[in-house]
Amino acid sequence: MADQLQEIPYKREKGSVLQMGAVLEKDSVNFALEIKEDEKASLLIYKKGQKEPEAEIPQEEAEQIGNIVAWRLKKFPYKRLEYNYKIGEKVKQDPYASLIRGRKKYGTITKEHDVRCAVLWEEYDWGGDAPLMIPYADVISYHLHVRGFTKDPSSDVSRKARGTFLGIQEKIPYLKELGINQIKVMPIYDFDELPPKEKTKEQKTYQKAEQEEERKLNFWGYEKGNYFALKESYAASSDPVKEWKDTVKLLHQNGIEVILEFYFPKEIHASMVMDCLKYWVTQYHIDGFHLMGNQNIFNLIAREPAFSHTKLYSCYFPADELYEKKEYPVYKNLAECNDGPLIDLRRMLKGEEDMLRSFVYRIKRNPEKEAVIQYITNHDGFTMMDLVSYEEKHNEENGENNLDGSDQNYSWNCGAEGKTRKKSIQLMRIRQMKNAFSMLLLGAAVPMIVAGDEFGNSQRGNNNPYCIDSPVSWVNWSEKKKNEELFSYVKQLIAFRKAHKILHMAEELKGSDTISCGYPDFSCHSDSAWYCDFAYNKRQIGVMYCGTYADEEGFIYVAYNFNWCEQKFALPALKEELKWQVCLSTESEEKKNRQEQWKLKGEKTFTVPGRTVIVLTGTKQS
C-alpha cells in the first residue's frame, strides 16, 4: 500500500481542525477526526467497488492540534471514492460522516472494509420548504418505526416501499385520514442492527476462526451510531438522502411534522450532539428531536439559540431554571416525555382504587413553559390491544427466558389471557381501548398514538420486541378491517378534539370563572353537580369544559366511568337555550340507540354503564 501512495493523482497536505468530518472546500476535501491521546490514525481511501483500500495516508501527513488530526486532499475525486479511518489496528467509520454505505441489505453481518464513508455533495431543491412549527396545543403525534410501519405485506404499500422511507410517503393519505399532524420516528441514523458481542480475552483466544459468531438483532436502534448519516437499509432507492428529503418535504406539504429520536450515551460529548442536531435541522429540515440517553447535556441543548424554533422532547427539562420566573418562551419548544402519564392512565383504565386525583391531574396538566407528551402505550411495552388482552408479558421469542421487559404493565386482560373467541370479552376489549383513547385525546396534553394502536395491532403479548424483526414487531394492517369500530371511534375523537379548542388550549385551564361568565373553564362533577367525590373507592368522574374561554359556544361534559358497574352522573344546568346531547360513547355500536333517547329527554342526571366513557355537548338545538 505504501507504493500506491506515490501513484495517487491528488495532492495531500495538512488540513484544518476547525470543522469535523469530511468537508467539501473549493478544490479539495478536508478530513478531520478526533482520536484518543495514545492512538494513531490513518486515512483509508477506497475506489467504489474495490474490496481493499487503494491508499492509506498516515497521521504524519496530517495537521494535529491536541487530539484532532486533519488531512486535506486537493483535487480529490470524491464522487467516485470512499473513505474510512484506521485507528490502531481497527478500521472505523468517521463519526461525522454524512453518508455511510455497505449496510443496504438489512440484517447482514459486514466485514472489515464492507462499510465505508462517502462525501455528501449533491444539492437538493427544497422548493421553499421549512419546519412547520405547529403549536403543541394543536399537535396529534404518531409514533412509528420506519421498518415496522410498512414491512408487513398487509400494509398495502408497493413491494419495494415496504419497511422504507418510501413506505411512509405512501401512507401519508392514511395519516391525514386519521388526523395526524406529527410523526415521531424511532432512530433512522446509521447503526449496526447486528452489533458484535463484547468478548473477554479468553473468549477471543478460544473461539475458532471459522466459527460463525452469533449476534442479536437490534431492531429499535437505541445505541451509539453514525449520527450524521441515514440508515441505508431504510431507503427503497439507492439514494437514502434524496428519499428521506422527499419524505420530509411531502410530509410538510401535507401538514405533518417530523420528530426524530436520538440516543446519545454518556461517551458522546456535548459538542458532537450539538453539531449533529444542527446538521439535521439544516440538512433535513427536521421539526424536532426526542433526546434520549445522557440527560445531563440536554439542558445545554435546550439553551441553544439555534433550537429556539425546534421542538425538543426529553424525559425532563427544568423549565423554571431554563427560563427565569416571569419569562416565558415566545414559541414553546420544550416538551416533557416520560412514563408518568402512562402509569396513571393505565391504572385508572384498569379501575384501581384512589386514582381519581392523579387522573384529573393528568388530563388537565398543561404547563406554560413546556409541553407534556402524553401516551398510554409506547414502543417499549404492550400495544393498546395487548394492554387489554394480557396480564403477563410473553417475551419468550426474545431468547431471554421471558426475563426481559417490564413486569409492571398495569394491564387487564378482560377475562382471558391472549386471543379468545368469546364475544363478550372481545367487546369489552374494544370498549376498553376506546376508553383509553378517550382519556388520551380529550386531555389537555399533547397526545401520542403508537402506530397500529388505532386499529388494535398486537405484538402477541411481547412487551419488549427490541430484537424481533418479524410480524410480531411489524404493524399488522389487516387488523384495521377487523376492528373498524375502534378505528372509526379514534378518528371521531381526533376530529372532535380539533373542533373544540377548549380541549387543547395553549395554557392550562384554571378551574375557576376568570372571565365572570357564570361558569369555570374546567370543573369536576359526580352524582351531584358541582361536587366531585375523590374518595379512594371512587372510579367515576364527570368533567365539564366551558367553550366561552376558547371563544366557542356551548359546553362539553365527559362522563368517565371506570367502575365495573353502572354509575349515575349529574349534569350541571345550562343556559336556557342550550340542551345536553350525547355526542360520543365508548359503548358498542349495538347500544348506540341510547343516544337518541337522551337527546329527546334532556335529563339532568343519567346513568353510564360500567367501564364506559360518554361525551355530551351542551349546544343550541335546531
C-alpha positions as CSV (number, residue, x, y, z in Angstrom):
1,M,0.0,0.0,0.0
2,A,3.0,2.3,0.6
3,D,3.9,2.0,-3.0
4,Q,0.4,3.0,-4.1
5,L,0.7,6.3,-2.2
6,Q,3.2,7.6,-4.8
7,E,0.7,6.9,-7.6
8,I,-2.3,8.8,-6.2
9,P,-3.1,11.7,-8.6
10,Y,-4.4,14.1,-5.9
11,K,-2.2,16.3,-3.7
12,R,-2.0,15.7,0.0
13,E,-1.4,18.4,2.6
14,K,-2.1,19.2,6.3
15,G,-5.7,20.0,6.9
16,S,-7.9,22.2,9.1
17,V,-9.1,21.1,12.5
18,L,-11.9,23.7,12.6
19,Q,-14.7,21.5,11.3
20,M,-15.1,17.8,12.0
21,G,-15.8,15.2,9.3
22,A,-15.3,15.3,5.6
23,V,-15.9,18.9,4.4
24,L,-16.1,20.0,0.8
25,E,-13.9,23.0,0.1
26,K,-13.4,24.9,-3.2
27,D,-11.0,22.4,-4.8
28,S,-10.4,19.9,-2.0
29,V,-11.9,17.8,0.7
30,N,-10.8,18.3,4.4
31,F,-10.9,15.3,6.7
32,A,-10.8,16.0,10.5
33,L,-11.0,13.3,13.2
34,E,-10.8,13.2,17.0
35,I,-8.6,10.4,18.4
36,K,-7.5,9.4,21.9
37,E,-4.3,10.5,23.4
38,D,-2.5,7.2,22.8
39,E,-4.0,6.4,19.4
40,K,-2.5,6.6,15.9
41,A,-4.8,7.2,12.9
42,S,-4.5,7.0,9.2
43,L,-6.9,7.9,6.4
44,L,-8.0,5.0,4.1
45,I,-9.2,5.7,0.6
46,Y,-11.2,3.3,-1.5
47,K,-12.4,3.2,-5.1
48,K,-16.1,2.3,-5.3
49,G,-16.4,-1.5,-5.9
50,Q,-12.9,-2.4,-4.6
51,K,-12.7,-4.6,-1.6
52,E,-9.5,-3.1,-0.2
53,P,-8.3,0.5,0.2
54,E,-6.3,1.9,-2.7
55,A,-4.3,4.1,-0.3
56,E,-3.5,4.7,3.4
57,I,-2.4,8.2,4.3
58,P,-0.6,8.2,7.7
59,Q,-1.1,10.6,10.6
60,E,2.4,12.1,10.0
61,E,0.9,13.9,6.9
62,A,-1.9,15.4,8.9
63,E,-2.3,18.6,10.9
64,Q,-2.7,17.9,14.6
65,I,-3.9,20.1,17.4
66,G,-4.5,18.3,20.6
67,N,-6.4,15.2,19.9
68,I,-7.7,16.3,16.5
69,V,-6.0,15.3,13.3
70,A,-6.8,16.6,9.8
71,W,-5.8,15.9,6.2
72,R,-6.6,17.9,3.1
73,L,-6.7,16.2,-0.3
74,K,-6.5,18.6,-3.3
75,K,-8.5,17.8,-6.4
76,F,-9.9,14.8,-4.6
77,P,-12.4,12.9,-6.8
78,Y,-14.9,12.5,-4.0
79,K,-17.8,11.4,-6.3
80,R,-16.1,8.0,-7.1
81,L,-14.1,7.4,-3.9
82,E,-15.0,6.4,-0.4
83,Y,-13.1,6.5,2.9
84,N,-12.6,5.1,6.4
85,Y,-10.1,5.6,9.2
86,K,-7.7,3.1,10.6
87,I,-7.2,3.6,14.3
88,G,-4.6,1.3,15.8
89,E,-5.4,-2.0,14.0
90,K,-9.1,-1.4,13.6
91,V,-11.0,0.0,10.6
92,K,-13.5,2.6,11.8
93,Q,-16.0,4.9,10.2
94,D,-16.0,8.7,10.5
95,P,-18.4,9.6,13.4
96,Y,-19.2,12.8,11.4
97,A,-19.7,11.0,8.1
98,S,-22.8,12.3,6.2
99,L,-23.1,9.1,4.1
100,I,-22.5,5.5,5.2
101,R,-22.5,2.8,2.6
102,G,-22.4,-1.0,2.9
103,R,-25.4,-1.8,5.0
104,K,-28.0,-1.7,2.3
105,K,-29.2,-5.2,3.0
106,Y,-30.9,-5.3,6.3
107,G,-29.8,-7.9,8.9
108,T,-26.4,-8.9,7.4
109,I,-23.1,-9.2,9.1
110,T,-20.5,-7.0,7.5
111,K,-16.7,-7.5,7.2
112,E,-13.9,-5.0,8.0
113,H,-13.9,-3.0,4.8
114,D,-17.6,-3.5,3.7
115,V,-18.9,-0.4,5.5
116,R,-17.5,2.9,4.2
117,C,-18.0,6.6,4.4
118,A,-18.7,8.9,1.5
119,V,-18.9,12.6,0.9
120,L,-22.3,14.2,0.5
121,W,-22.2,16.5,-2.4
122,E,-25.5,16.6,-4.3
123,E,-27.7,19.6,-3.7
124,Y,-31.5,19.3,-3.2
125,D,-34.3,21.6,-4.2
126,W,-36.5,22.1,-1.1
127,G,-38.8,24.5,-3.0
128,G,-39.4,26.8,-0.1
129,D,-39.9,24.0,2.5
130,A,-39.4,24.8,6.2
131,P,-40.2,23.2,9.5
132,L,-43.9,23.7,10.3
133,M,-43.8,25.0,13.9
134,I,-47.2,23.6,14.7
135,P,-48.1,24.8,18.3
136,Y,-48.0,22.0,20.8
137,A,-51.7,22.7,21.6
138,D,-52.6,21.5,18.1
139,V,-50.3,18.5,17.7
140,I,-51.6,14.9,17.3
141,S,-48.4,12.8,17.4
142,Y,-47.9,9.3,15.9
143,H,-45.0,7.2,17.0
144,L,-43.6,4.8,14.4
145,H,-40.6,2.6,13.4
146,V,-39.7,3.0,9.7
147,R,-39.3,-0.7,9.0
148,G,-42.0,-2.0,11.3
149,F,-44.6,0.6,10.0
150,T,-45.0,-0.9,6.5
151,K,-42.9,-4.0,6.3
152,D,-45.9,-6.4,6.6
153,P,-47.5,-7.2,3.3
154,S,-50.8,-6.1,4.8
155,S,-49.6,-2.5,4.7
156,D,-50.7,-2.3,1.1
157,V,-47.8,-0.1,0.0
158,S,-45.8,-1.1,-3.1
159,R,-43.5,-4.1,-2.7
160,K,-40.3,-2.0,-3.0
161,A,-41.6,0.5,-0.4
162,R,-42.2,-1.9,2.4
163,G,-40.3,-1.0,5.5
164,T,-38.7,2.2,4.0
165,F,-39.0,5.9,3.8
166,L,-41.0,5.5,0.6
167,G,-43.5,3.4,2.6
168,I,-44.1,6.4,4.9
169,Q,-44.7,8.5,1.8
170,E,-47.3,6.1,0.5
171,K,-49.0,6.1,3.9
172,I,-49.4,9.9,4.1
173,P,-53.1,9.7,2.9
174,Y,-53.8,7.3,5.7
175,L,-52.2,9.6,8.3
176,K,-54.2,12.5,7.0
177,E,-57.4,10.5,7.2
178,L,-56.7,9.6,10.8
179,G,-56.0,13.3,11.7
180,I,-52.3,13.0,12.4
181,N,-50.1,16.1,12.0
182,Q,-46.8,14.9,13.5
183,I,-44.8,11.6,13.3
184,K,-42.2,10.7,15.9
185,V,-39.8,8.3,14.3
186,M,-37.6,5.8,16.1
187,P,-33.8,6.1,15.1
188,I,-33.1,6.4,11.4
189,Y,-29.4,7.3,11.8
190,D,-26.9,4.7,10.7
191,F,-26.5,1.9,13.3
192,D,-25.4,-1.7,13.1
193,E,-28.5,-3.8,13.7
194,L,-26.2,-6.9,14.2
195,P,-23.5,-5.5,16.5
196,P,-20.7,-7.8,17.6
197,K,-20.8,-9.0,21.1
198,E,-18.2,-7.7,23.6
199,K,-15.8,-10.6,24.3
200,T,-13.4,-11.3,27.1
201,K,-9.8,-12.1,26.3
202,E,-10.5,-15.8,27.0
203,Q,-13.4,-15.9,24.5
204,K,-11.2,-14.3,21.8
205,T,-8.5,-16.8,22.4
206,Y,-10.6,-19.9,22.3
207,Q,-13.1,-19.0,19.7
208,K,-12.3,-20.8,16.4
209,A,-11.6,-18.6,13.5
210,E,-14.1,-20.4,11.3
211,Q,-16.8,-20.3,14.0
212,E,-19.8,-18.3,12.9
213,E,-20.5,-15.6,15.5
214,E,-24.0,-15.4,16.9
215,R,-25.3,-11.9,17.1
216,K,-28.5,-10.5,18.4
217,L,-30.6,-8.2,16.3
218,N,-31.1,-4.6,17.4
219,F,-34.4,-3.8,15.8
220,W,-35.1,-0.4,17.5
221,G,-31.7,1.3,17.1
222,Y,-31.3,2.8,20.6
223,E,-27.5,2.6,20.6
224,K,-24.4,4.6,19.6
225,G,-24.3,5.1,15.9
226,N,-23.2,7.2,13.0
227,Y,-25.4,10.2,13.9
228,F,-24.9,12.3,10.8
229,A,-25.8,9.5,8.3
230,L,-29.1,8.0,7.4
231,K,-29.7,4.2,7.7
232,E,-29.2,3.0,4.2
233,S,-31.4,-0.1,4.5
234,Y,-34.4,2.2,5.3
235,A,-34.4,3.5,1.8
236,A,-36.1,1.8,-1.1
237,S,-33.8,3.5,-3.6
238,S,-30.0,3.7,-3.8
239,D,-30.1,7.3,-2.6
240,P,-31.3,7.4,1.0
241,V,-30.6,11.1,1.3
242,K,-32.9,12.1,-1.5
243,E,-35.5,9.6,-0.5
244,W,-35.6,11.0,3.1
245,K,-35.6,14.6,2.0
246,D,-38.5,13.8,-0.4
247,T,-40.3,12.2,2.6
248,V,-39.9,15.2,4.8
249,K,-40.9,17.6,2.1
250,L,-44.0,15.6,1.2
251,L,-45.0,15.3,4.9
252,H,-44.6,19.0,5.3
253,Q,-46.7,19.7,2.2
254,N,-49.4,17.6,3.9
255,G,-49.1,19.5,7.2
256,I,-47.3,16.7,9.1
257,E,-44.2,17.5,11.3
258,V,-41.2,15.1,11.7
259,I,-39.7,14.5,15.1
260,L,-36.6,12.2,15.2
261,E,-35.4,10.1,18.2
262,F,-31.7,10.2,19.0
263,Y,-30.0,8.1,21.7
264,F,-26.8,9.7,23.0
265,P,-24.8,7.6,25.6
266,K,-22.5,9.3,28.1
267,E,-19.4,8.9,25.9
268,I,-20.8,11.2,23.3
269,H,-19.7,14.8,24.2
270,A,-22.0,17.8,24.1
271,S,-20.2,19.5,21.1
272,M,-20.9,16.5,18.9
273,V,-24.6,16.3,19.9
274,M,-24.9,20.0,19.2
275,D,-23.3,19.6,15.8
276,C,-25.5,16.6,15.0
277,L,-28.8,18.2,15.8
278,K,-27.9,21.4,13.9
279,Y,-26.9,19.3,10.9
280,W,-30.3,17.5,10.8
281,V,-32.2,20.8,11.2
282,T,-30.3,22.5,8.3
283,Q,-29.7,19.4,6.1
284,Y,-33.1,17.7,6.5
285,H,-35.5,20.4,7.8
286,I,-36.4,18.3,10.8
287,D,-39.1,19.8,13.1
288,G,-37.7,18.5,16.3
289,F,-36.0,15.8,18.3
290,H,-36.7,13.4,21.1
291,L,-33.4,13.3,23.1
292,M,-32.7,10.1,24.9
293,G,-29.7,8.8,26.9
294,N,-27.4,11.3,28.7
295,Q,-29.8,13.7,30.3
296,N,-27.0,15.9,31.6
297,I,-26.3,17.5,28.2
298,F,-29.9,18.1,27.2
299,N,-30.3,21.2,29.3
300,L,-27.4,22.7,27.4
301,I,-29.1,21.9,24.1
302,A,-32.4,23.5,25.4
303,R,-30.5,26.8,25.9
304,E,-29.0,26.8,22.4
305,P,-30.5,29.7,20.4
306,A,-30.3,27.7,17.2
307,F,-33.0,25.4,18.5
308,S,-35.5,28.1,19.7
309,H,-37.8,27.1,16.9
310,T,-37.1,23.4,17.1
311,K,-39.2,21.1,19.2
312,L,-37.1,19.3,21.9
313,Y,-38.5,16.3,23.8
314,S,-36.8,14.8,26.8
315,C,-37.6,12.8,29.9
316,Y,-37.4,16.1,31.9
317,F,-36.5,19.7,31.4
318,P,-36.1,22.0,34.4
319,A,-38.1,24.7,32.8
320,D,-38.0,27.1,35.7
321,E,-34.2,27.0,35.6
322,L,-34.0,27.4,31.8
323,Y,-36.4,30.4,31.9
324,E,-36.5,33.0,34.6
325,K,-39.5,33.0,36.9
326,K,-41.5,35.6,34.9
327,E,-40.0,34.7,31.5
328,Y,-42.0,32.6,29.0
329,P,-40.9,31.3,25.6
330,V,-42.5,33.1,22.6
331,Y,-42.5,29.7,20.8
332,K,-42.9,26.9,23.3
333,N,-40.4,24.3,22.0
334,L,-39.6,22.1,25.1
335,A,-41.7,19.0,26.0
336,E,-41.6,16.6,28.8
337,C,-41.9,13.0,27.6
338,N,-41.9,10.2,30.2
339,D,-44.0,7.3,31.5
340,G,-45.7,9.2,34.3
341,P,-49.0,9.7,32.5
342,L,-48.8,6.1,31.1
343,I,-48.8,4.7,34.6
344,D,-51.6,6.8,36.0
345,L,-53.9,6.5,33.0
346,R,-53.4,2.7,32.8
347,R,-54.2,2.3,36.5
348,M,-57.3,4.4,36.0
349,L,-58.3,2.4,33.0
350,K,-57.9,-0.8,34.9
351,G,-60.1,0.5,37.7
352,E,-57.6,0.7,40.5
353,E,-58.5,2.5,43.7
354,D,-57.5,6.0,44.7
355,M,-56.6,7.1,41.2
356,L,-59.1,10.0,40.6
357,R,-56.9,12.8,41.7
358,S,-54.0,11.6,39.6
359,F,-56.3,11.1,36.7
360,V,-57.6,14.7,36.9
361,Y,-54.1,16.0,37.2
362,R,-53.0,14.1,34.0
363,I,-56.0,15.2,31.8
364,K,-55.7,18.9,33.0
365,R,-51.9,19.4,33.1
366,N,-50.6,21.8,30.6
367,P,-47.6,23.9,31.8
368,E,-46.9,27.3,30.4
369,K,-43.2,26.9,29.8
370,E,-43.1,23.4,28.4
371,A,-45.5,20.9,26.8
372,V,-46.3,17.4,28.1
373,I,-46.3,14.5,25.6
374,Q,-49.0,12.1,26.9
375,Y,-49.3,8.4,25.9
376,I,-50.7,5.2,27.2
377,T,-48.5,2.9,25.1
378,N,-45.0,3.2,23.8
379,H,-42.6,1.1,21.7
380,D,-41.2,-0.4,24.9
381,G,-44.4,-2.0,26.3
382,F,-47.7,-3.5,25.4
383,T,-49.6,-2.3,22.4
384,M,-53.1,-0.9,23.2
385,M,-54.6,-4.3,22.2
386,D,-52.2,-6.2,24.3
387,L,-52.8,-3.9,27.2
388,V,-56.4,-5.2,27.3
389,S,-55.6,-8.8,26.3
390,Y,-52.7,-9.8,28.5
391,E,-51.9,-9.6,32.2
392,E,-48.4,-11.2,31.9
393,K,-45.7,-10.4,29.3
394,H,-44.9,-13.1,26.7
395,N,-41.4,-12.4,25.6
396,E,-40.2,-15.9,25.0
397,E,-39.3,-15.2,21.4
398,N,-36.6,-12.7,22.6
399,G,-34.5,-15.6,23.8
400,E,-34.1,-14.4,27.4
401,N,-36.4,-16.8,29.1
402,N,-39.1,-14.2,29.4
403,L,-36.9,-12.2,31.9
404,D,-36.6,-9.1,29.8
405,G,-39.2,-6.4,29.6
406,S,-41.2,-4.8,32.4
407,D,-43.3,-6.8,34.8
408,Q,-45.3,-3.7,35.8
409,N,-47.7,-3.4,33.0
410,Y,-50.9,-2.2,34.8
411,S,-52.9,-4.3,32.4
412,W,-56.2,-6.2,32.5
413,N,-57.0,-9.0,30.0
414,C,-60.8,-8.5,30.3
415,G,-61.3,-12.2,31.3
416,A,-58.9,-14.3,29.2
417,E,-55.2,-14.3,28.5
418,G,-54.5,-13.6,24.9
419,K,-56.7,-14.3,21.9
420,T,-60.2,-15.5,22.6
421,R,-63.4,-16.3,20.7
422,K,-65.6,-15.2,23.5
423,K,-67.8,-12.4,22.2
424,S,-68.3,-10.6,25.5
425,I,-64.5,-10.4,26.1
426,Q,-63.9,-9.2,22.6
427,L,-66.5,-6.4,23.0
428,M,-65.0,-5.4,26.4
429,R,-61.6,-5.1,24.9
430,I,-62.8,-2.8,22.2
431,R,-64.6,-0.8,24.8
432,Q,-61.5,-0.5,27.0
433,M,-59.4,0.6,24.1
434,K,-62.0,3.2,23.2
435,N,-61.9,4.3,26.9
436,A,-58.1,4.6,26.7
437,F,-58.2,6.7,23.6
438,S,-60.9,8.9,25.2
439,M,-58.6,9.7,28.1
440,L,-55.7,10.4,25.8
441,L,-57.4,12.5,23.2
442,L,-59.7,14.5,25.5
443,G,-56.8,15.5,27.8
444,A,-55.0,18.8,27.6
445,A,-51.5,17.4,27.0
446,V,-50.1,16.5,23.5
447,P,-51.5,13.0,22.7
448,M,-49.2,10.5,21.2
449,I,-50.5,7.3,19.5
450,V,-48.3,4.3,18.7
451,A,-48.6,3.2,15.1
452,G,-51.3,0.5,14.8
453,D,-52.9,1.1,18.2
454,E,-55.8,2.9,16.5
455,F,-57.0,-0.4,14.9
456,G,-55.9,-2.9,17.6
457,N,-52.4,-4.1,16.4
458,S,-51.0,-6.8,18.6
459,Q,-47.4,-8.0,19.4
460,R,-48.8,-11.2,20.8
461,G,-48.1,-10.2,24.4
462,N,-44.5,-9.3,23.8
463,N,-43.8,-6.0,25.6
464,N,-40.1,-5.7,24.6
465,P,-39.6,-6.8,20.9
466,Y,-36.3,-4.9,20.6
467,C,-34.6,-7.8,18.9
468,I,-37.5,-9.0,16.7
469,D,-37.8,-8.3,13.0
470,S,-40.9,-10.3,12.2
471,P,-44.7,-9.9,12.1
472,V,-44.5,-9.7,15.9
473,S,-42.9,-6.2,15.6
474,W,-44.4,-5.2,12.3
475,V,-47.8,-3.4,12.2
476,N,-50.5,-5.8,11.0
477,W,-52.7,-3.7,8.8
478,S,-55.3,-6.4,8.4
479,E,-56.5,-5.7,11.9
480,K,-57.9,-2.3,10.6
481,K,-60.7,-4.1,8.8
482,K,-61.4,-6.4,11.7
483,N,-61.5,-3.5,14.2
484,E,-63.2,-0.9,12.1
485,E,-65.4,0.2,15.1
486,L,-62.2,1.1,17.0
487,F,-60.6,2.9,14.1
488,S,-63.7,4.9,13.4
489,Y,-64.0,6.0,17.0
490,V,-60.4,7.1,17.2
491,K,-60.9,9.2,14.0
492,Q,-64.1,10.7,15.5
493,L,-62.2,11.6,18.7
494,I,-59.4,13.3,16.9
495,A,-61.9,15.3,14.8
496,F,-63.8,16.2,18.0
497,R,-60.6,17.4,19.7
498,K,-59.7,19.5,16.7
499,A,-63.2,21.0,16.5
500,H,-63.2,22.1,20.2
501,K,-60.3,24.4,21.1
502,I,-61.3,24.3,24.8
503,L,-59.9,20.7,24.9
504,H,-56.4,21.8,23.7
505,M,-55.7,25.3,24.9
506,A,-52.2,26.8,24.9
507,E,-52.3,27.2,28.7
508,E,-53.6,25.1,31.5
509,L,-57.3,25.7,32.4
510,K,-57.7,27.4,35.8
511,G,-60.7,25.6,37.2
512,S,-62.4,28.9,38.0
513,D,-64.6,31.6,36.5
514,T,-61.8,34.0,35.5
515,I,-63.9,36.0,32.9
516,S,-67.1,36.2,35.0
517,C,-69.3,34.3,32.5
518,G,-71.0,32.3,35.2
519,Y,-69.1,29.1,34.6
520,P,-65.5,27.9,35.3
521,D,-63.4,26.9,32.3
522,F,-62.9,23.4,33.9
523,S,-65.0,21.7,36.5
524,C,-65.5,18.2,38.1
525,H,-68.8,16.6,39.0
526,S,-70.2,13.3,40.4
527,D,-73.7,12.2,41.1
528,S,-74.2,15.7,42.3
529,A,-73.4,18.7,40.1
530,W,-70.5,21.0,41.1
531,Y,-69.3,18.4,43.6
532,C,-66.7,15.8,43.0
533,D,-66.2,12.8,45.3
534,F,-62.5,11.9,45.3
535,A,-62.9,9.0,47.8
536,Y,-60.4,6.2,47.4
537,N,-63.0,3.7,46.2
538,K,-64.5,6.0,43.6
539,R,-63.7,5.3,39.9
540,Q,-66.0,7.7,38.1
541,I,-65.9,11.4,37.4
542,G,-67.7,14.0,35.3
543,V,-65.6,16.7,33.7
544,M,-67.1,19.8,32.1
545,Y,-65.5,22.4,29.8
546,C,-66.9,25.8,29.1
547,G,-66.3,26.8,25.5
548,T,-66.6,30.5,26.2
549,Y,-63.0,30.5,27.3
550,A,-62.0,29.4,23.8
551,D,-64.3,31.8,22.1
552,E,-66.7,28.9,21.3
553,E,-70.3,28.4,22.1
554,G,-71.5,25.7,24.3
555,F,-70.2,23.2,26.8
556,I,-68.6,19.7,26.8
557,Y,-69.2,17.2,29.5
558,V,-67.2,13.9,29.7
559,A,-68.5,11.2,31.9
560,Y,-65.7,8.8,32.8
561,N,-66.9,5.6,34.5
562,F,-64.1,3.1,35.1
563,N,-66.1,1.2,37.6
564,W,-67.3,-2.3,36.6
565,C,-71.0,-1.4,37.3
566,E,-73.2,1.5,36.1
567,Q,-73.0,4.9,37.9
568,K,-75.2,7.9,38.0
569,F,-73.8,11.3,36.8
570,A,-75.4,14.7,37.4
571,L,-75.4,17.3,34.6
572,P,-75.0,21.0,35.5
573,A,-77.8,23.3,34.5
574,L,-77.1,25.2,31.3
575,K,-78.3,28.5,29.9
576,E,-81.9,28.3,28.9
577,E,-81.4,28.0,25.1
578,L,-78.8,25.1,25.5
579,K,-79.5,21.4,25.8
580,W,-77.3,18.4,26.6
581,Q,-76.9,15.9,23.8
582,V,-74.8,12.7,23.6
583,C,-72.0,13.1,21.1
584,L,-69.7,10.2,21.6
585,S,-69.9,6.9,23.5
586,T,-67.5,4.0,24.0
587,E,-70.4,1.6,24.2
588,S,-70.5,-1.0,21.4
589,E,-72.3,0.0,18.2
590,E,-75.2,-2.2,19.1
591,K,-76.1,0.1,22.0
592,K,-75.9,3.5,20.3
593,N,-79.7,3.9,20.2
594,R,-79.4,5.2,23.8
595,Q,-78.0,8.4,22.4
596,E,-81.2,9.4,20.6
597,Q,-83.2,8.8,23.8
598,W,-81.0,11.1,25.8
599,K,-81.2,13.8,23.2
600,L,-85.0,13.8,23.5
601,K,-85.4,13.6,27.3
602,G,-82.8,16.3,28.2
603,E,-82.2,14.7,31.6
604,K,-80.4,16.4,34.5
605,T,-78.9,13.1,35.5
606,F,-78.1,10.0,33.6
607,T,-76.7,6.6,34.1
608,V,-73.4,5.5,32.5
609,P,-72.8,1.7,32.1
610,G,-69.8,0.2,33.7
611,R,-66.4,0.8,32.0
612,T,-67.8,3.4,29.7
613,V,-66.9,6.9,28.6
614,I,-69.7,9.2,27.3
615,V,-69.2,12.7,25.8
616,L,-72.0,15.2,25.8
617,T,-72.2,18.6,24.3
618,G,-74.4,21.5,25.6
619,T,-75.5,23.4,22.5
620,K,-78.4,25.1,20.9
621,Q,-80.9,22.6,19.5
622,S,-82.2,23.2,16.0
